Amino acid sequence: MNLKIVGFLLIMLFSKQLTAQDSTQWSRPIHKKNIFTLGLYKQPGLDSMVDFVDGIYRVFKINKIREQGEKPNKAIITFVPAIEYSLATNFAASVRASIILPKKSSLDNESSVFSELKYTQNKQVIFQFTTNRWFNHNNININSDWSYLKYPQLDFGLGGNSDLMLFDDLNYSYLKMHQSILKKIGHNFYFGPGLNIDYHSMITDTTTVNKPLIGFREYGLNTHSSSVGLLLNLLYDTRKSTANPVANGNYFKMTYRNNLTFLGSDVSWQSVSIDYRKYLPFPIGSKNILAFWTYDIFTFNGKPPYLDLPTTASDTYGNFGRGYIQGRFRGDKLVYFESEYRFGITENGFLGGVVFGNMQSLSEGQGTPIKTILPGYGIGMRIKLNKHSNTNISIDYGFGQGGSRGVFLNLGEVF
């Protein structure tokens, strides 16, 4: 469908009447002052970018113009309390916060902090704290991913041919502490060590009927598992922003992980993960972006604990595999590819849209080939929450095989 037609239909949802704008007076807005006409609102002057905060100012008649190019000398905090829904949690109450730290130089990369606290209808408790910090004019990168989960979860077994109606009802606690430090070794290239700790405890399976053919018990029933691995990381990153990467950016990270028993691992095993993202302007010269993402995990030389095997949405923010519930597919090796087209809907940048498609493929276990391509696809909307950090609220609806479908929410872009 022509994007102009999409934009027109959405505009009609936000307002019944379009009037002429007075480009010189703040006191004479082009629409009635309410949040639903914000999509058509445009600030006077050259800067037309509008976000949710501008909408709040407008509703309460605060006469202050916030320029997009204005760079605050303090941290930019985006705070979102919400009632949300997902396939894995059902309804949930959550609080998410994103912090963009001030830069000492315009050439410095953007340092960010993200945290989330969530309690769900399924009695899950989720806490996550992640950072991506840059120091000494981009010479040092330190990133953290710390999480705690109390997590009842449906698990559908190994491989790509599992059935949604056959599952284990697992319950466990999960402590995750991932930490890496990288040093610049070339232009946009970084290399350095890390330590990953994954500890699962109080693991139970209460299912007695309709169980998967090859699942948790068949793989090896344990009430706890521990994996402690040393890392070697190679990073190439040209992005200046992680919240909303712009066109012509590239990101590549390859990590080798060696889990050793003398560090506390139950068994010795190794893995290699590859994360590559590319952002292109499309059409050339426009602000629209065609983005590509591949996320691949290969385990070898050992038998990882069941809950440490690669699975759908096992990336840092649980984003890959839209169209399927988190943990829908699990295997010894996983290959994933996604493409997304991001386009503007309103001229002022408040509303945008995406269309996306993805595919994942897994091996059932050691020595088995990667097979069975599992596609997903969908559409979504972007709402500009903070124009200074260029942070969007992402609301997507995805479809997968076997009747799988659902809503997927994110603070910032999915990748």
N, C-alpha and C positions, 0 to 999 in steps of 0.2 A: 504494500500500500504506500502511495506517495506520502512522504513525511509531512508535507504541507497539509494534506488532508487530515493526518493524525493530529497535527498541531491544532487545526481548526476545530476538530471535534472536542478536544480537551479544553480549548478555550471556551467553547460553548458551555461546558460543564461548570466553568468558574464564573461566568458572567453572562447575563442576558443582553447586556447592552454595552457597546463600545463607544466611548465618547472621545473627543479630541483631547490631547494632553497639552497642558500649559507647561512648557519646558522651562519656565523661569520662576515659577512660584511653587514652593513646597505646600503652601496653604490651600492650593486648589488641585487636589488629586484627580486623576482621570476616572476614578471609580468610587463607589461607596466604600468607606473605610472598614473593611472586614477582611479576615484572613483568607476568605474564599476567593477574593478577587486579586490576591497577591500575584498570581501567575501573570497578570496583565500589567502590573504596576511597574513603572520605570522612574528612577530618580532623575531629577533635573541635572543637566550638565553632561559631560562626556561619559561618566561612570554609570552604567545601567545595571550592573550586577546587583541582584536582590537576594537576601536570604531570610531565614525564619525570624531572625532578630529584627530585621527591618520591618517585617510584618507585625511584630509585637509593638514596635515604636509607632507604627501606623495606626493600629487599633487604639492605642492609648494617647494618640496625638502628641507624641514626643518629637519636637522639631529638631531632629539631628540627622545629618547626612553622614552615612558611613561609607567611605570610599573603599572600593575593593583593593586598591593599591596601598592603602594605609597599612603599615606594618607595625603593630604594637611592639613595644620594647619589653613586654612581659609575656608569660606563657598564655597560649590560646587554649581555653578549656571548653570542651563541648560535653555537656552533661545531659543524659537522656534517661529518665525513668519511664518505664513502659509496661503495659500489659501486652504480651505477645503470644503467638502460637507457632508451633513447629511440629513436624511429624514425630520427632524424637521426644519432645517434652509435653505435648498438648499445650494447654494454656500455662503461662508462666508470668510471674512478676519479676522484673529485672531492673537493674540500674547499671548503665554503661557510661563510662567516662573516657574521653580521648583528650590527651594533652599534647599540643605541639609546642616544643620549647623554643625560646628565642634564639636566633642565630647571631653570632658575633660578626659574621661577614655574609654578604649576599652570595658568595661562592660556596658557603658551607652547605652540606646536606642537612635535611630536616630531621631533627631528633624527635621521636614520638614515644608516648607512653599510653598504653591502653589497659583498662581494667573493667571487669564485669562481675557482678554478683547476681545470681539468679536462683529462684526457688520455683519449682514447677508443679503442675497438677499431678505428675507421676512421682512426687515426693523426692525429686532430684535436687541436690544442692550443687551449684556450680560456682566456683570462684576462679578467675583467671587474671593474671597480671603479666603483661608483656612489655618489653622496652626495646627500642632500636636507637641507640645513642651513638653520636659521632663526636669525636674529640680531636683537638689539635689540628684544626683545619682539614678534616676528613682523613687524617692519617691513622686514626684508631677507630674501630667499630666494635661496640660491645652490645650484644643482644641477649635478652633473657626471655624465658617462657616458663613461668611458674603457675601451677594450677593445683587445685584440690577439688575432687568431685566425690560426692556420695551419689551413686549412679545406678539405680534400677534401669535395665536396658533389655530390649528384645535383641537376640542374636540369631541370625538366620543360617549360620554354618559357613562352611568353606566353599570357595569357588563361585563361578558366575551363573550356575544353574540352580541356585537355591530357590526355595518357594516362600512367598510371603506368608503362607498359611502354616508353615512349619518353622518353629522357632524355639529357642531356649529362653527362659525368663531369668536372666542373670541379675545379680545385685552385688555390688562391690564398692570399695573405697579406693580412690586413686590419687596418689601424690606424684606430681610431675615437676621436676626441677631440671631445666635445660639452660645451659649457660655457655656462651662462646665469646672469645675475644680475638679480633683479627687485626692484622697490621698491613698497611698499604705496601705493596711490592711493585706496583706499576700504576699507570694511569687508569683509575677506576678499578684496579685489581687489588684483592686483599686475600691474605692467607693467615690461618691461625688455628689454635687448638680449642677444645671445648670439653665439657663433661655433661652427659645426660643421665639422669636418674629417673627411672620409671618403677614405681612400687605400687602393686595392687594387693589389697588385703581384704579379708572377710568376704571372699568370693563364694557365692552360693548360686545354685540352680534349682529352682522350685518346680520346673516343668516335668510332668510325667507322661504326657500324651502329646501327639502332633509335634514330635521333635524333628529337627533336621537330620538328614541322613548322615552327614559328617559334621559334627559340631563340637562343642566344648568338651563333652565327656569322651568322645571318640579320639580327640586330639591328645587328651591327657588331663584328667581332672586334678586341679590343685586349689587349695583354699587361699593361697597367696602366691605372688610371683615377684621377683626382683630382677631388674636389668640395669646395670651400671656400665656405661660405655664411654671410652675416650674417643674424642672426635678429632678429625682433621677437616677443615673447611676451606674451600676455594670459592671466592665471591667476586663477581663482576657486576657493578651496579652504577648505572648512569642516571638513575632517577633522583630528582631533588625532593620529591614528595612521595610518601607512601600512602597517604590518605586518598589521593586522587591523582595517579600518575598521568602526565601529559604525553602528547605524541612524541615519537622518536626516542622514547626511553627504552632501556634494556635492563633486564635483571637475570642473572644466572648464578645459582649456588649449587655446588656439589659437596656432599658431606659423606665421609667414610666414618663409620661407627664400629668400634671394636669392644664388645661387652666381655668383661673378664671376671672370672670367678673370684680372684683374689681381691677385687674391688667390692664384691658383694653380689655379683650376678649369680642366679641359680645355675645357669649354664653359660658356656661360651658360645657366642654367635656374632656374626658380622653382617653389616648391611651397607649399601650405598644408596643415597637418595639424590635425585636431580630435580631442581626447580628452575624452570626457565620461563620468562615472560617478555613479551614484545608488544610495543604500542605504536601503531601507525596512524597518521592522519588519513581519513577517507571521507569524502574526496580530498585530494591533496589541496592544502590551503584552507580547509575548513577546520572547525574545532571538534568535529566528530572524530571518534577514534575506533579503529578496528584493533582489538586486543587479542593476543594469543597466549595460551598458558599450557605448559606440560609439567606434570608432577609424577615422578616415577620413583618407586622404591623396590629394591632388590635385596632379599635376605639370602645368606649363604653361610656355609661352614658352621652349621649348628642348627638347633631347633629352638626358635624363640618361644617364650611363653605365649599362650594363645591370645591374650589380650594385648600383646605387643606386636602382633602381626599387622601388616598394612591393611587398612580398611577404608571404606568410603568416608570422606570428610575427616581424615586423620591428619590434615595439615594444621598449622598453628592455630588458625581461627575457625577450623571446622567448616570450610567453605566449598571444597570441591565436591562435585557430584550432585549439583542441584537437580531436583527431580526425584531423588531417593532419600529415604530416611538415613540419618547418620548411622554408620555401621552396617548398612544394608548388605554390602559384599565384603568378604574378607578372604585373604589368601597369602601365600608365601611370597609372591611377587605381584606388583601392581603397576600398570601403565595407564596414564590418564592424559587426555588432551581436551582443551576447551577453546572456543572462540566466542567473542562477544562484540557486538556492535553498539557503541554508545553515541547517542545523538541528543541534541537539544530539542526541546519542545517549545519553550517560551524564549523570547529574545533576551529577557533579563536574566536567564540562567537559573531561575528558581525551579523549573521543572525540566527533567530530562527523561529519556527512555532508553531501554536496552532490549535487544533480542540476543539469545545465546543458544549454543548447542554444545554438547560435550559427549565424550565416550570414555569408558573405562573398561579395562580387561585385566583378569587376574589368573593366577595359577592356584590350583586347589592346595597343593602342598609340595614338599621337597621332591624334586625330580620330575614334576609334572609341568607341561608346557603352559605358557600364557595363551588363553583362548577365550572365546565367547565375548564378542564386542557388545557392550551394554550402553545404549545411547540415552541421552537426556536432552531436553530442550525447554525453552520457555521465554517469557517476556517479563519486563519489569519497569518500575518507575524510580526516578531519582528526585529527591527533594533537597534543595540546598539548605543545609542546616547552619553552616558557618562559612561565609565567603572568604574570610581572612585565612582560614586553614584549608579552604576549598573542600570541606567535608560534607558528604551527602548522607542522607538516610536512604538505604537501598531496600526496596520492597519488590521481591520477585515471586513469580508463580511458575513452578517447574513441573514437567511431566517426565516419567520414566516408563520402562517396560512393566507389563503385568498389572496395569492400572495404578501404578505408583504416581502420586502427585501431591503437591503441597505448597505452602507459603514459606519463603526463605527471607529472613531479615538480616541486615548488616549495618553497622555504623562505619561508613566509608565504602569504597568500592570493594567488590568481592576479591579482586586480585589486581 
